[in-house]
Amino acid sequence: MKNFANIALWLLFLITIVPIGILAFYNHPSVADDYCFAYMTRDVGFWQAQKFYYEGWSGRYISNMIFHATPLAFGVFWFVKVIPFLILGLLYHAMYCLVGEILKPSRQNQLLVSATLLSLFVIFSSSVVDTFYWYTSVFIFPTSLCYFLYLIVVILRYYQPQYQKIKYPIALLAATLVFFMVGSNEVMMLFILVFLGMIWLYILVFEKRFDGFIFFLMVVGAYFAYFWVIKAKGNEIRMAAAGGQVFGGAIVQSLINALKSTISSSIKWLSAWIFLGAMYNSFLHKFIPERPQAIFKINIWIAILALLILIFFMFFVIHYGNDMGVPERVNNIIFAIYLIGVFYIVTIAHYDYPNLFPVNNQVNNIASISILSILFGSYIFMFNGNIKTMYADIRLGIAKRYDQEMTQRYNHIMTSKTDTIYVAPLKNIPKSLCFDEIKTNEQHLWNKCYATYFGKKVIILKEEK
């Protein structure tokens, strides 16, 4: 029975991850932002380019730094084929560290639970292109999720007796991760401030003590959030330009929109509770230590309320910043936090309500594993958009032909002797890899960046007749 459960989980992981790796070989830089950052670094220099964006568009100091470190600035196109493997490895390692720190299972079980969480994230997230293939998005949201997962590990180790001799370096590392999160994007910036504030308040109210370490992290986060991000000239410009109008500042409407998004998304993501609950009933109980850590002794209803508050504030910051809805890349990171929160809450439920998990009933375990495997396998192949799209892009040859078309386009642009170049619209657009294209309007930002990068006056898309 144990082998069956392990095989089922590893098979789920392979079904989810293998197509990501295959599609990586067909990936190309996106016309959305990638070429803009690349030519700026090439033409004005790495530091000057960051300064330009920091003062003229965004206060995301960490993201700006990584954007302008793009190998595309040096004519390296193939690096985007490596990025999906890089972020896959980083996400897996971050989840592996988190699972090992909070559950302390065997190495084999640690690998398995981490793989399961990553599979669920890929399956239920809004899009894979934003998580693995679009350079600009990858180094905004997926990486900030990794910073957060590592931060939890570092915070937990700060309090453990075996790390007391190096607790000050650990505190410095934690502060550095907070610094990175604040400078990555506004959603994670507000999230980490609220998250740390809620931990500090819980300790103060329920444990009757002032936690200096968490307070220190709060001060670090608040300082860089206010003086380095919110007060940045570029942030003011971005807020004013969002949606083509001044929408930043509509607090009441943003709160209402955030509440609506929290409710609708929580309903949509109920499946995460169902699948994780079934998995605990089937096999995850084997990985849980008999004596829970202090973090699992929190009242389950407080934990649920805290998760909903965190999700609400994440939605609030995106609605506050624009009036165009919640982008898929933002939905991805919010769901990732939600998934980690559900995993945490279901673990608490394992201790608080053991009758929900009849682990000694072999018949129930067999039935749970069998039903879960059949239903989950059917779901991801018949109904899940991410899995269906990735396999379709591979099986139908859409990704391969897209790769060929893009290579032909590069050759056409670079061998052309004219300053104005018309390129044919793509006939094959894999939804897993590509979500945008240059326009028929030569004044569009994507067209300008594309043309500047390739050293042309105008690059424009041919209008279809």
C-alpha positions in Angstrom: 0.0 0.0 0.0 2.8 2.4 0.8 4.5 1.7 -2.5 1.2 2.2 -4.4 0.8 5.7 -2.7 4.4 6.6 -3.4 4.1 5.5 -7.1 0.9 7.4 -7.5 2.4 10.6 -6.2 5.6 10.4 -8.2 3.6 9.6 -11.3 1.5 12.8 -10.6 4.8 14.7 -10.3 6.1 13.4 -13.6 2.9 14.1 -15.4 3.0 17.6 -14.2 6.7 18.4 -14.5 7.9 16.6 -17.7 5.9 18.8 -20.1 7.4 21.9 -18.5 10.8 20.6 -19.3 10.0 19.6 -22.9 8.4 23.0 -23.6 11.4 24.8 -22.2 13.4 23.8 -25.3 11.0 25.8 -27.5 10.9 28.9 -25.3 11.8 32.4 -26.6 12.1 35.8 -25.0 8.8 37.6 -24.8 8.1 40.8 -26.6 6.4 42.0 -23.4 9.2 43.8 -21.5 12.1 41.3 -22.1 13.6 43.3 -25.0 13.0 46.6 -23.2 15.2 45.6 -20.3 17.7 44.0 -22.6 18.5 46.9 -24.8 18.6 49.3 -21.8 21.3 47.3 -20.2 23.2 47.0 -23.5 22.9 50.7 -24.4 23.2 52.6 -21.1 24.7 50.0 -18.7 23.5 47.8 -16.0 23.3 50.3 -13.1 22.1 53.2 -15.2 19.3 51.1 -16.6 18.1 50.2 -13.1 18.2 53.8 -12.1 16.1 54.8 -15.1 13.4 52.3 -14.3 13.5 52.9 -10.5 13.0 56.6 -11.0 10.7 56.4 -14.1 8.5 53.4 -13.7 8.8 51.1 -10.6 10.2 51.0 -7.1 10.8 47.2 -7.4 14.5 47.5 -6.7 15.2 43.8 -6.6 13.2 42.9 -9.6 14.7 45.8 -11.5 18.2 44.5 -10.8 17.4 41.0 -12.0 15.6 42.2 -15.1 18.6 44.2 -16.2 20.9 41.3 -15.6 19.3 39.6 -18.5 21.7 37.6 -20.8 19.5 38.9 -23.7 21.4 42.2 -23.4 24.5 40.3 -24.7 22.7 38.6 -27.5 22.1 35.3 -25.6 18.7 34.0 -26.6 19.0 30.4 -25.4 19.0 31.4 -21.7 15.2 31.5 -21.6 15.3 27.7 -22.4 17.2 27.3 -19.1 15.0 29.5 -16.9 12.2 26.9 -16.6 14.6 24.3 -15.2 16.1 26.9 -12.9 12.8 28.1 -11.4 11.6 24.5 -11.2 14.6 23.5 -9.2 14.4 26.7 -7.0 10.7 26.1 -6.2 11.3 22.5 -5.5 14.2 23.2 -3.2 12.3 25.9 -1.3 9.4 23.6 -0.7 11.8 20.8 0.2 13.4 23.0 2.9 10.0 24.1 4.2 8.6 20.5 4.4 11.8 19.3 6.1 11.8 22.1 8.7 8.2 21.9 9.8 7.4 18.2 9.5 10.9 16.7 9.8 10.1 13.5 7.8 12.6 11.0 6.4 14.5 12.2 3.3 12.4 10.0 1.0 9.2 11.4 2.4 10.5 14.9 2.3 11.2 14.6 -1.4 7.7 13.1 -2.0 5.7 15.7 -0.1 7.7 18.5 -1.7 7.0 17.0 -5.2 3.3 16.8 -4.4 3.0 20.4 -3.3 4.8 21.6 -6.4 2.5 19.4 -8.6 -0.6 20.9 -7.0 0.8 24.4 -7.5 1.4 23.8 -11.2 -2.0 22.1 -11.7 -4.2 24.6 -10.0 -2.3 27.9 -10.8 -3.8 30.3 -13.3 -1.0 30.0 -15.9 2.3 28.3 -16.5 3.8 30.9 -18.9 3.9 33.4 -16.1 5.6 31.0 -13.7 8.2 29.3 -15.9 8.6 30.9 -19.3 8.2 34.7 -19.3 11.5 36.0 -18.0 10.1 39.2 -16.6 7.3 37.4 -14.6 9.5 34.6 -13.4 11.8 37.0 -11.5 8.9 38.9 -10.0 6.6 36.4 -8.5 7.9 32.8 -8.4 11.2 33.9 -7.0 9.5 36.0 -4.3 7.6 32.9 -3.3 10.9 31.1 -2.9 12.2 34.0 -0.7 9.1 33.6 1.5 9.5 29.8 1.9 13.2 30.2 2.8 12.2 32.9 5.2 9.9 30.6 7.1 12.7 28.1 7.4 15.1 30.7 8.7 12.6 32.1 11.2 11.9 28.6 12.6 15.7 27.9 13.0 16.2 31.2 14.8 14.3 29.8 17.8 15.8 26.3 17.8 18.4 25.5 20.5 21.0 24.0 18.1 21.2 27.3 16.2 21.6 29.7 19.1 25.3 30.1 18.5 24.6 31.6 15.1 21.3 33.2 15.7 22.6 36.7 14.8 23.7 35.6 11.3 20.4 33.8 11.0 18.6 37.1 11.9 20.6 38.9 9.3 19.7 36.3 6.7 16.0 36.7 7.6 16.2 40.4 7.3 17.9 40.0 3.9 15.0 37.8 2.7 12.5 40.4 3.9 14.5 43.0 2.0 14.3 40.9 -1.1 10.6 40.3 -0.8 9.8 43.9 -0.3 11.8 44.9 -3.4 10.3 42.2 -5.6 6.7 43.3 -6.0 4.0 45.2 -4.2 1.8 42.2 -3.6 4.5 40.3 -1.7 5.6 43.5 -0.1 2.3 44.1 1.6 1.9 40.3 2.3 5.1 40.0 4.2 4.4 43.1 6.3 0.9 41.8 7.3 2.3 38.3 7.8 5.0 39.4 10.2 2.6 41.7 11.9 0.1 39.0 12.5 2.8 36.7 14.0 4.0 39.4 16.3 0.5 40.3 17.4 -0.4 36.6 18.0 2.7 36.1 20.2 1.9 39.4 22.1 -1.7 38.5 22.7 -1.7 34.8 23.2 1.8 34.2 24.6 2.0 37.4 26.5 5.5 38.3 25.3 7.2 40.9 23.1 9.1 39.1 20.3 12.1 41.3 19.5 13.2 39.2 16.5 9.8 39.4 14.6 9.6 43.1 15.5 13.0 43.7 14.0 11.9 42.0 10.8 8.8 44.2 10.8 10.9 47.3 11.1 13.2 46.2 8.3 10.3 45.5 6.0 8.4 48.7 6.9 11.5 50.8 6.3 12.3 49.5 2.9 8.7 49.3 1.9 8.0 53.0 2.6 11.3 54.7 1.8 12.6 52.4 -1.0 9.3 51.4 -2.8 6.4 53.6 -1.9 8.4 56.8 -1.9 10.2 55.9 -5.1 9.5 58.4 -8.0 8.9 55.5 -10.3 6.3 54.0 -8.1 4.3 57.2 -8.1 4.5 57.3 -11.9 3.4 53.7 -12.2 0.4 54.2 -9.8 -0.8 57.2 -11.8 -0.4 55.4 -15.1 -2.1 52.1 -14.1 -5.1 51.4 -16.2 -4.5 54.7 -18.1 -5.9 56.7 -15.3 -5.2 57.7 -11.8 -6.7 54.7 -9.9 -4.2 54.3 -7.1 -5.8 55.8 -4.0 -9.3 54.5 -4.5 -9.1 52.7 -1.2 -12.8 52.0 -0.5 -13.4 50.6 -4.0 -10.2 48.5 -3.8 -11.3 47.1 -0.5 -14.6 46.0 -2.0 -12.9 44.5 -5.0 -10.5 42.7 -2.8 -13.3 41.2 -0.7 -15.0 40.0 -3.9 -11.8 38.4 -5.2 -11.1 36.7 -1.9 -14.6 35.2 -1.7 -14.7 34.0 -5.4 -11.1 32.7 -5.3 -11.7 30.8 -2.0 -14.7 29.1 -3.5 -12.7 28.3 -6.7 -9.8 26.9 -4.7 -11.9 24.6 -2.5 -10.5 21.7 -4.5 -7.2 22.3 -2.8 -8.8 21.5 0.6 -10.4 18.4 -0.9 -7.3 17.0 -2.5 -5.0 17.8 0.5 -7.6 16.4 2.9 -7.9 13.2 0.9 -4.1 12.9 0.7 -3.8 13.1 4.4 -6.4 10.5 4.9 -4.6 8.2 2.4 -0.9 8.6 3.1 0.4 12.0 4.3 -0.4 11.0 7.9 2.7 8.8 7.7 4.9 11.9 7.4 3.6 13.8 10.4 5.5 13.6 13.7 3.5 12.4 16.7 4.5 15.5 18.8 3.6 18.7 16.9 5.8 21.7 17.0 4.6 24.9 18.6 3.5 26.3 15.2 0.9 23.5 14.9 -0.6 24.2 18.3 -2.3 27.4 17.0 -6.1 27.2 17.1 -7.2 26.1 13.7 -9.9 28.8 13.4 -7.3 31.5 14.0 -5.2 29.9 11.3 -8.0 29.9 8.8 -8.9 33.5 9.6 -5.3 34.6 9.3 -5.0 32.9 5.9 -8.2 34.7 4.6 -6.9 38.0 5.9 -3.5 37.5 4.1 -5.3 36.6 0.9 -7.5 39.6 1.2 -4.6 42.0 1.6 -2.8 40.5 -1.4 -5.8 41.0 -3.6 -6.2 44.5 -2.1 -2.8 45.7 -3.2 -3.3 44.6 -6.8 -6.8 46.2 -7.0 -5.4 49.3 -5.4 -2.7 49.5 -8.0 -4.8 49.1 -11.1 -8.4 48.8 -12.4 -7.9 46.0 -14.9 -8.6 43.0 -12.7 -6.1 40.5 -11.3 -3.4 39.4 -13.7 -2.8 35.6 -14.0 0.7 36.0 -12.7 -0.6 37.7 -9.5 -3.3 35.0 -9.1 -0.5 32.4 -9.3 1.4 33.8 -6.3 -1.8 34.3 -4.3 -2.8 30.7 -4.9 0.7 29.5 -3.9 0.4 31.3 -0.6 -3.1 29.9 -0.3 -1.9 26.3 -1.0 0.9 26.6 1.6 -1.7 27.9 4.1 -4.1 25.1 3.4 -1.3 22.6 3.8 -0.5 24.1 7.2 -4.2 24.2 8.3 -4.8 20.6 7.2 -1.8 19.6 9.3 -3.3 21.3 12.3 -6.5 19.5 11.6 -4.7 16.2 11.8 -3.7 17.0 15.4 -7.0 18.7 16.5 -9.4 16.4 14.8 -7.8 12.9 14.5 -11.2 11.3 13.8 -11.2 13.0 10.4 -8.2 10.8 9.5 -8.9 7.1 10.1 -5.3 6.1 9.5 -5.7 2.7 11.1 -8.5 1.6 8.7 -6.7 -0.2 6.0 -9.8 -0.6 3.9 -10.5 3.2 4.0 -6.9 3.9 3.1 -7.0 1.6 0.1 -10.3 3.1 -1.1 -9.0 6.6 -0.6 -5.9 6.1 -2.5 -7.6 4.3 -5.4 -10.5 6.9 -5.7 -8.1 9.8 -5.3 -5.8 8.5 -8.0 -8.6 7.8 -10.5 -10.4 11.1 -9.9 -7.2 13.2 -9.9 -5.8 11.6 -13.0 -9.1 12.1 -14.8 -9.4 15.7 -13.7 -6.0 16.9 -14.8 -6.3 15.3 -18.3 -9.9 16.2 -19.0 -10.5 19.4 -17.2 -7.3 21.1 -16.0 -6.4 23.9 -18.3 -2.7 24.0 -17.6 -2.0 20.3 -18.1 -4.3 20.0 -21.2 -2.7 23.1 -22.8 0.9 22.0 -22.2 0.3 18.5 -23.6 -1.6 19.9 -26.6 1.2 22.3 -27.4 3.6 19.4 -27.4 1.4 16.7 -29.0 0.1 18.9 -31.8 3.5 20.3 -32.6 2.4 23.9 -31.9 5.4 24.6 -29.7 7.9 23.1 -32.2 6.5 25.1 -35.1 6.5 28.2 -32.9 10.1 27.7 -32.3 10.8 27.4 -36.0 8.8 30.5 -36.8 10.6 32.6 -34.2 14.0 31.4 -35.5 13.0 32.4 -39.0 11.8 35.8 -37.8 15.2 36.5 -36.1 17.0 35.6 -39.3 14.8 37.8 -41.3 15.3 40.8 -39.0 19.0 40.4 -38.7 19.7 39.8 -42.4 17.5 42.6 -43.6 19.2 45.7 -45.0 16.3 48.1 -44.4 15.4 50.0 -41.3 11.6 49.3 -41.6 10.8 45.6 -41.3 7.4 43.9 -41.6 7.2 40.5 -39.9 4.5 37.9 -40.6 2.0 37.1 -37.8 2.8 33.9 -36.0 0.7 31.0 -37.2 1.5 28.9 -34.2 1.1 30.4 -30.8 1.5 27.9 -27.9 -0.5 29.2 -25.0 1.9 27.6 -22.6 4.8 29.7 -23.9 3.6 32.8 -25.6 0.9 35.2 -24.5 1.7 38.4 -26.5 3.0 39.6 -29.9 4.2 42.8 -31.4 1.5 45.0 -32.9 0.4 46.5 -36.1 1.0 49.9 -34.5 4.7 50.8 -34.7 4.3 53.2 -31.8 3.4 50.4 -29.4 6.0 49.9 -26.6 6.6 46.3 -27.6 7.4 47.3 -31.2 9.7 50.1 -30.1 11.7 47.9 -27.8 11.8 45.1 -30.4 13.1 47.6 -33.0 15.6 49.2 -30.7 17.0 45.9 -29.6 17.6 44.7 -33.2 18.9 48.0 -34.3 16.1 48.9 -36.6 14.0 52.0 -37.0 10.6 50.2 -37.2 9.6 46.6 -36.7 5.9 46.1 -37.3 3.5 43.2 -37.7 1.9 42.8 -41.1 -1.8 43.3 -41.1 -3.8 40.2 -42.1 -6.0 40.7 -45.1 
